[in-house]
C-alpha cells in the first residue's frame, strides 16, 4: 500500500471516530514551511498545536540534539545526568521560579501539577486528606487523560470515559466572581489557561488574571497556570500571564519547550510549593532524560534573549491588523495575541473545516475548532512575507 493510500485508510478510520485530519501527507519541514510527498509546500500555521514554535529543523536545536545523540540519550532515573541541571536552571531563570519538575507530554505535566496541588493542599493548607478541591474553567482543554477529561466540558473529549476523578468545580472562564462564589473550606487551587487555546484562542477580560491572583492570595490558594499552548513567546511575552504581570504559583509548560524536536514538558514552582514532592513520591521513566534536557536547555537559551518574544509581538500586530480588516467580509470576530489568533467565520458562509481545506488548497495549514472557528499559529521563525502570504490566502479562501 502506498503512503498516500495508507494515509487515506487511516483518515477513514479516524473519521469514524469524529477525527478528521486534513488529507495531506507531510514529508519534510524547513523553517516555517512543510512539504508533502508530492513536493507541494505549505506555510505551517499549526505551529502552536504541534509545538513547532521555532519552525521545522531549526539549526541550533538540531545541532544540540545531534550533539547529545552522540553522547547519551537515556539513563536510569536512579542517576543524575549532566544535562538536567543546566536545563532546570535555565528554565527556572526564564520564568523566575526556583524548582523544575520535568515530564514528557503536556497532559503528564498537568497531571503532575494536580498531584502537587493536592499534596500541598493536604500538607501545607491542612485540608483533610482526599477532600481537596480544584476550581477549573468552562471551555478548558488541559489534555486527554481520564482525570483531565473528567473536568472537561467538551462532550467529544469526555463522553464514554467515565467514571471520573472527583474533586473539581467548573466555573465560567473570565469570571473571577464565580470563582469566589464557588470556594469552600476544601478548595486548594485554581487551574486556568491564561488564554483558552482549544476553545478558539479565547482571551479573558483585561484584569481577570490579576483578579484570580488576588483571590488566591486572599484565600490561601494555589494559582496554577497552564501555559502549554500560550507560553514560551507565543503571545509576544515569555508567558501569557506576563501581559498582566501575574506570577502563578505553578506554571505548566510543554509543546514549544521541545522546540519541535521531541516531547518535553515541565512544571515550575518555588520550593514552598514543590517541596511536597519528596524522593520516591513522584517520577517519570523518561522525564528529564539527557536528550530532552539538552533540547529544552537550548530552547530556554534561545528565549532568554527576548528576540522571539519581540518577533511574535511585531508579526502579531501585522497578523491581527490584517485579520481584523476582514471583519464584515465573512469574518465575524478576531481574537489575537502575538502570533496566535482565533477567527470566527460566518457559519452561513462555511464551516471552520471548509475554511481550513480552502486554506490548504492555497498553501496554508490551519486547524478548525468548534464549528466555524479556526486557529492560526504561525511559527516564531516566520517573517513578514510569510504573514502576508497567510493573509492573502485567508482573504482568497473567504471568497
N, C-alpha and C positions, 0 to 999 in steps of 0.2 A: 504494500500500500504506500503511495507517495505521501510526502509530508503534508501536502495540501489536502489530500483525501483523508488522512489521519485527523487533521485539524477539523475538517467538516464533520467527521464522525463524532469527535468529541463535542463539537458545537451542538449537534443534535441531542446528544446525551445530556449536556448541561442545560439545554433549552427545556428539556422535560422537567428540570428542577428549578425553573424560573431564573436560570443564569444564562445570560446571552452575550458572550464575548463578540467583539467585532470580528467580522470574517476576514482577518488579515493575519498572515503567518510571518512574524518578525524574525529576522535572521541576524541582524548586525546593528550596532549602535555606534554613533560617533558624535560627541558633543551633545547638542540639543536635538539631534536628528536620529531617526532609526530607518533601517532599510528592510524591505520584505524580501522573501525568497525570489521574487521576480525582478528585484532591483529597483523598485519604486521607493522614494524617500518620503518620510513623514516628519513633520515637526511634532515632537513628543510633548503634548500638553497634559499628559497624565503623570508628570514627574512628581507631584506631591503624593499621588496614590501609590506609585511604585518605588518611592524612596530614592529617585534619581535626581535629587536636587542639584547635584554637581554635573549632571549630564551623564552620558554614556562614555565610559572609558577615560575618565579624567586622568591625565598623565601622572600627576602627583600621587593619586590614590592607587593607580595601577603599579607604579614603581614601589610604593610602600608595601603593597600586597605581595608583589613578586619577590621583594627582598625577604619578607617574612616567610614566604613559602619555601625559600631555600634554607631557612633556619629551623623553625619549629612552628607547627600549626596547631597541634592539640597537646595537652598534657593532663594527667590526672589532677582532679581538683584537690588532691592531697598535697600538691606542690604549688608554690607561687611561680609565676613566670615573669620574666623581665619586662614584658610589655604592659602588664596590668597596672602597675604603679604609675608610670607616666601617663597612661590613658586616664586613670581616675583623677590624677592631679590636674590634668589639662581640662577635663570636663568640669570638675568642681570649680576651677578658676573661671571658666567660661560663664557659668550660671551662678557663681557666688554661693556655692554650697560646700559643706565640709566632707561629706561621705557619698560615695558612689557604690551602688549595688548593681553589677552588670547582669543582664539576661540576654535573650536572643530575639524573640518576637515582641511586637508591641503588646499583644494580649498577655503574654507572660509577664511583661513589666507592669501592666495594670493589675494583674492578679497579685503580684508581689507588693504593690502599693496597698492593695486592700488588706493583705495579711499584716503588713507593717502597721496600718492604721488600726486594725482590730487589736493587735497585740499592745500597741501604745494606749488604746482606749482602756484596756483592762489593767495594764501595769502602771501607767502614769496617770491617766484620768480617773482611775479607780472605778470604772464601770463594771458591774457584776459580770463574771465570765459568761460568754456566749449570749450576751444581751446587747452588745454594741450595735448601733445603727448608723448607717451612712446615707446621707442625702445625695441623690443623683438627679439628673435633669431629663425632662421630657425631650425626646428627639435625639438622645445621646447615641453615640457609637464609640464603644471602647474595645471592641474585639468580638470574637465568636466562641469563646469558651462557655461552658454551661453556666457558670456563675454570672458571667458578664451578660449573656443574652437573657438571663433571668430578670434583669432590671432594664432591659431594652423595651422601648415602646413601639418598635417596628415588628409587626406580625410576621413578616417574612423571615426575620432573623430569629424570632422567638418561638413560633408555633411548632409544637411537636417535640420540644426538647426538655419538657419538664419531667419530674418535679424540680423546682429551682431552689437555690440557696436563699434562705430568709435574711432579713436584716437591712433591707434597702427601702428608702422612701423616695418617691418620684415627685418632683415639683416642676412647674413651668420654667423653662430656660429664660433668663433675663429678668427674673422677678425675685429680688432679694427678700422682699416682704414675705413671699411664700415660703422661703427657706426658714425664716424666723418663726413663722406660724406653725411649722412642722416640727420644730425642735421638741425633744423630750429629754428627760434626765439621762437617757441611754444614748443620745446622739453623740458621736465621736468625731465625725468628719463630714466634709462636703467635697464631693468629686465633681469637677466641672471641666469641660473643654472651653478654653477661652474664646474659641470660635468653633462652632459645630461644623465640621467638615463634611461628613457623610450626609448631613441634613441639607446641604446645599450652600456651604460657606455662610452660615448664619452668624452675624456679628451682633453681640448683645448691645443694649443701650449703653451709651457712654457713662462711665462711673459705676457700672454694675460690678465689675471685678473688684473695685475698691470697696464697694458695699459688702461684698462677700468676705473680703479680707477683714474688714472692721467687725462684721458679725462674728466671724470665727474667733477673733481676738477677745471680744466681749464675753463669749460663751465658752471659751477654752476648747475650741475645736481645731482639728487639722484642716487646712485648706490644701486640697490635692488637685493639681492642675495637670490634665492630660494634654501634653504638648507634642504628642506623637506626630500629628499631621501639621499642626500650626507652628511648631518650634523650629529652631535652628535656621533662622534667616528667612524663612518662607514669607513672613508678613512685613519684612523690611526692618525688623528688630531681631535680636537673637532669639527672644521668646515673645509670643503674642502678649503675655501679661506685661511685658515691658512698656507697651503702649499706655498703660495706666500706672506704671511704676509700682506694680504689685509684686510682692515676694511670697509665693506659696510656701507651705511647709514641706510638701513633697512635690517634685516635678517628675513627670513621666515622659521619657524620650524614646524614640525609635526611628524607623524609616530612614530619614536623612543621616542619622548617626552612623549608618553603614555605608554612606557615600555611594550607594548603588552597586557596591561590590558584593556584600553579603549581609545577612541579618545581624543587626546589633541593636540592643535596647538597654535601657538602664533606668533606675530611679535614683534621684539625688535628693539629699536632705541634710540637715545638720545632725550633730551627734545626739542632741536631746531627743530626737525622734528615732533615728536609725539604731541607736544603741539597744533597742529592744530586740534586735536580731543578734543573737549570740552564736558562737560556733556550734554547728550541728542543727540549728533550728530552721535553717532555710538553705537551699542550694540549687545548683543547676549544673548538669553534666558539661554543657558547652559554654555556659555564661562566663564571659571574661577570658575566653581562650586566646592564646597568643596572636593568632591571625586577626580575630575580631578586634582585639585590643589595639593592635598596630594600626588597623584601618581607622578605628574610632579615634585614636590619638591624632592621626593626620587630619581627619575631619575637624577636630577641635582646633588644631593649629591653623587651618585654613580660615576658620570662622573667627579666630581671635583678632585678626587684622581689621575686621569690620567691613572689608571690601564687599563681601557677598550681601551683607545686610543693606548697604547703601545701593548696591546694584538692584536688589529686589525693590527697594523703595523708589528708585528712579524709573526703572522699567515698569513698575507697578502703576505709577502715575500715568505713563503712556498707555498702558493697558486699560486702566479704569476710564480715562478720558475717552478713549476710542469706543469702548463698550457703551458707556453712558450716552454717547452721541447717537447710538442706535435705538435708544428707548423711544417707543412710539412707532417703530417700524418693524414690529414683530417681537421686540423685546419689552417685557413688562417691567422688569426690575433688575438691577445690577447690584450685587454686594461684593465689594472688592477691598482687599487689604494686601499691599505688596503684590507679589506675583501669585496671587490666589484670588479667584473670582467665582462666584455663583451667579448664574444668569437664569432668570425665569422667562420662558418663551410663551407667547400667547398659545394656549392649547388648541385654539381654533386653527392655528397655522400649522402646527406639527407637535409631535412629542419630543422629549429630550433625546430619545433613542434615534428618532428620524434625523434630528439635527446632527447628532454625533456621526451618523452614517454619511450625511451630506458633507460634513467637515472631512471625514476620511477620504471621500472622493476628491476633495480639494487639497489633500496632502497634510491634514492636521488630525492628530489623535486626541480625542476628548472623551469624557465619560458622562453619561446621563445619570440622574438620581431623582427619584420621586416624581415621576410623571413628566412634566415639561420643564424640568430644571436640569442644567448641565453645569459641570465644574471645569474650570481651566486652571492648570498649574504648570506653567512653563518652567523648564529647568533654570536654575540660577545662573547658568553659563550662557543663556540666551542673550542676544544683543538686540539693538533697536530695530534692525532689519527683520529679525525673526518675529518680533512683536507686530511689526507692520504686516508681515506675511499672515500672521494669525488673524489680525483684524480684517484684512482684505478677504480672507477665506470665510470668516464669520459673516461678513456683510453679504457675500455672494451666496452663502448657504441659506440665509434667511429669505433670499429672493426665490 
